[in-house]
Each structure stands twice: as C-alpha cells, then as structure tokens.
Amino acid sequence: MHSITDWLRGLSGPVVYAVVGAMVFTEDALFFSFFIPGETAAVLGGFLAHQGRASLGWMVLVVVCAAVLGDSAGYEIGRHLGPAILRTRPLRRHAKQVGTAQDLIRRRGPAAVFVGRFIAFFRPLVPSLAGMSRMPYRRFLFYNALGGVAWGVGFTLLGYFAGAAYTRVEGTVGRVAAIAIGVLVAVALLVWHLRRHRSRRREPSDDNGGRDS
C-alpha cells in the first residue's frame, strides 16, 4: 500500500483525476479494498489538490462519481453472480465480517448501503450483498448517492485541509528551528566570549606568579 500511495503523490495533471477515480471505483466494484486503498486515494486526492496539482472542485466530483458508479457496478455484480461471490477466496477468509454485513443489510435495509460506505471492509461488500438480496435499484441508488456524496466530499476535504495544516506546521517548524539555531549560536558565542575573557584575566596573574618566584 505504501508503494501505491508514494506513487500517487508523484502524479500531477489529468493523470491524478484518472488514477484517483480508478482506485475509488475499483475498490467499490471489485472487492479490492484489501489491495486498493480507495479511502486513502480520496484523501491523497484532496492533498494533491491543496498542493496545486489538481482542482479541488474537480477532484471532489471525480471521487463522488467514482464512488457512486463503483457501488452501482458492485450492485450489478452481486445481482448477476449471486452467492458465487461469497465463495471466492478473499471472502471465505473473512466469513465472520461477511456475516456481519449480511446482518446489517437485514436489520437496516437500504440504510445499510449508506452506513457501509463509511466502514472499510463493508464499503466494497455491501453493494454486492444488496444486489444479491434483490434490493430495488432505485432505493439502493438513493442511499448509494447519499453515502457517495458524504464520503467523497468528506474525505477529499479531509485531505485538502490536512495539506493546509501540514503546510502551516511545516512553516512553524521551520521558524522554530531557525530560532533554536539562533539561540544556540548566541549561547555558543557567549560561552566563547566568557572563556576568552577569563583566560585574559588569568594571564597577568600567571606572569606575576612567575616574577615573584
């Protein structure tokens, strides 16, 4: 994951929108939350917007659209492939979490689509489970859009303001470091001056001591 995020930080221009959108869409549509950090991509997209490598407005729009379309794709995959998805190796390893997501849909209904958007493991799983349960698509889409807008706007702005905070902290740290270096230099000069003054005071006494003897 670190290699992916480091690579994403080095991008700029239209490629940023394409990569961030693709990562968000792929995580939601293809159960790749274990490998593709969609949430991290949204935050980094906001951070890159703060650095001037992308427009904040366009980045928010890309993230929101990718989130909504990714969930819709996941819904269709679940609707057409059905329980066969649950027999895939990644989901067999997380049978307990899958059961929890299924229970969430049974208890909360369409609202689970909105809630699941903000839970890392449930985010790519709930849309497919909603499709398997034959939830009406219009109802699914309403909660999917609400969650996508709230999640996309929230996490992109989080990255943007984190970037602003980082810049302020970086500037503050720079000023503090300069002051600290200045203080250290002043103390060093003061110590050097005092030692030199003491050595000069000792020289006459040493000379007198030599004459008396």
C-alpha positions in Angstrom: 0.0 0.0 0.0 2.8 2.4 0.8 4.3 2.0 -2.7 0.9 2.8 -4.2 0.4 6.0 -2.1 4.0 7.1 -2.7 3.5 6.7 -6.5 0.2 8.6 -6.3 1.9 11.5 -4.6 4.3 11.9 -7.6 1.4 12.4 -10.1 0.1 15.7 -11.5 -2.3 17.0 -14.1 -5.2 15.0 -15.6 -3.5 11.7 -14.6 -4.3 12.5 -11.0 -8.0 12.5 -11.6 -7.9 9.3 -13.6 -5.8 7.4 -11.1 -7.8 8.6 -8.0 -11.1 7.9 -9.7 -10.0 4.4 -10.9 -8.8 3.5 -7.4 -12.0 4.5 -5.8 -14.1 2.8 -8.4 -12.1 -0.4 -8.4 -12.2 -0.7 -4.6 -16.0 -0.4 -4.6 -16.8 -2.5 -7.6 -14.3 -5.4 -7.4 -13.8 -6.1 -3.7 -10.2 -4.8 -3.9 -10.3 -3.0 -0.6 -7.6 -5.4 0.6 -5.3 -4.2 -2.2 -6.6 -0.8 -3.5 -6.8 1.9 -0.8 -9.8 3.9 -2.2 -10.2 5.9 1.0 -6.5 6.7 1.0 -6.8 7.7 -2.7 -9.6 10.2 -1.9 -7.6 11.7 1.0 -4.4 12.0 -1.2 -6.5 13.4 -4.0 -7.5 16.3 -1.7 -3.9 16.7 -0.5 -2.7 16.9 -4.1 -5.4 19.5 -4.8 -4.0 21.6 -1.9 -0.6 21.3 -3.5 -2.0 22.7 -6.7 -1.6 19.6 -8.8 -5.4 19.3 -9.2 -8.5 21.4 -8.8 -10.3 20.7 -5.5 -13.8 21.0 -7.2 -13.0 18.6 -10.0 -11.3 16.2 -7.5 -14.4 16.1 -5.3 -16.6 15.5 -8.4 -14.3 12.7 -9.6 -14.3 11.0 -6.2 -18.0 11.2 -5.7 -18.8 9.9 -9.2 -16.3 7.1 -8.9 -17.8 6.1 -5.5 -21.4 6.1 -6.7 -20.6 4.3 -10.0 -18.3 1.8 -8.2 -21.1 0.9 -5.8 -23.6 0.6 -8.7 -21.2 -1.8 -10.5 -20.8 -3.8 -7.3 -24.6 -4.0 -7.0 -24.9 -5.4 -10.6 -22.1 -7.9 -10.0 -23.9 -9.1 -6.9 -27.2 -9.2 -8.6 -26.0 -11.3 -11.5 -23.3 -13.5 -9.9 -25.2 -14.0 -6.6 -23.8 -16.2 -3.8 -20.9 -17.4 -6.0 -19.1 -14.2 -5.0 -19.1 -15.3 -1.3 -17.2 -18.5 -2.3 -14.3 -16.5 -3.6 -11.1 -17.0 -1.6 -10.8 -13.4 -0.2 -14.3 -13.5 1.2 -14.1 -17.1 2.5 -11.2 -15.8 4.7 -13.5 -13.1 6.1 -16.6 -15.2 6.7 -17.4 -13.5 10.0 -17.2 -10.0 8.6 -19.4 -11.1 5.6 -22.0 -12.4 8.0 -21.9 -9.1 9.9 -22.5 -7.2 6.7 -25.4 -9.5 5.7 -27.0 -9.0 9.1 -26.5 -5.2 8.7 -28.5 -5.3 5.5 -31.2 -7.4 7.1 -31.6 -5.1 10.0 -31.0 -1.7 8.4 -32.2 -2.4 4.8 -31.2 0.3 2.3 -29.8 2.4 5.1 -27.0 -0.2 5.4 -25.8 1.0 2.0 -25.2 4.4 3.4 -23.7 3.2 6.7 -21.5 0.6 4.9 -19.9 3.3 2.9 -18.0 4.5 6.0 -16.8 1.1 7.1 -13.6 0.0 5.3 -14.4 -3.7 4.9 -18.1 -3.2 4.2 -17.6 -0.5 1.6 -16.9 -2.8 -1.3 -19.1 -5.7 0.1 -22.4 -4.1 0.9 -23.4 -3.1 -2.6 -22.9 -6.7 -3.9 -24.8 -8.1 -1.0 -27.6 -5.6 -1.7 -27.7 -6.8 -5.3 -27.8 -10.4 -4.1 -30.8 -9.6 -1.8 -32.6 -8.1 -4.8 -32.9 -4.7 -3.2 -34.8 -2.4 -5.6 -32.1 -0.5 -7.5 -33.8 2.9 -7.2 -33.9 2.5 -3.4 -30.3 1.3 -3.5 -29.2 4.2 -5.7 -30.7 6.8 -3.4 -28.7 5.7 -0.4 -25.7 4.9 -2.5 -25.7 8.5 -3.8 -26.2 10.0 -0.3 -23.3 7.9 1.0 -21.1 8.6 -2.0 -21.6 12.4 -1.7 -21.0 12.4 2.0 -18.0 10.1 1.9 -16.4 11.6 -1.3 -16.8 15.3 -0.2 -15.7 14.5 3.4 -12.6 12.5 2.7 -11.4 14.7 -0.2 -11.8 17.8 2.0 -10.0 16.0 4.8 -7.0 15.5 2.6 -7.2 19.1 1.4 -7.3 20.6 4.9 -4.7 18.1 6.2 -2.5 19.5 3.5 -3.1 23.1 4.7 -2.4 22.0 8.2 0.8 20.3 7.1 1.9 23.5 5.4 1.2 25.6 8.4 3.0 23.1 10.7 5.9 22.9 8.3 6.3 26.7 8.3 6.0 26.8 12.1 8.6 24.1 12.5 10.9 26.0 10.1 10.6 29.2 12.2 11.1 27.3 15.4 14.2 25.6 14.0 15.6 28.9 12.9 15.0 30.5 16.3 16.5 27.4 18.1 19.6 27.6 15.9 19.9 31.3 16.5 19.7 30.8 20.3 22.3 28.0 20.1 24.7 30.2 18.2 24.2 33.1 20.6 24.9 30.8 23.6 28.0 29.4 21.9 29.3 32.9 21.2 28.6 34.0 24.8 30.4 31.0 26.2 33.4 31.6 23.9 33.5 35.3 24.9 33.4 34.4 28.7 36.1 31.8 28.4 38.3 34.2 26.4 37.7 37.0 29.0 38.7 34.6 31.9 41.8 33.5 30.1 42.9 37.1 29.6 42.4 37.8 33.3 44.5 34.8 34.3 47.4 35.7 32.1 48.7 38.7 34.3 48.3 36.7 37.5 50.3 33.9 35.9 53.0 36.4 34.8 53.2 37.9 38.3 53.4 34.5 39.9 56.4 33.7 37.6 58.2 37.0 38.6 57.7 36.5 42.3 59.3 33.2 42.2 
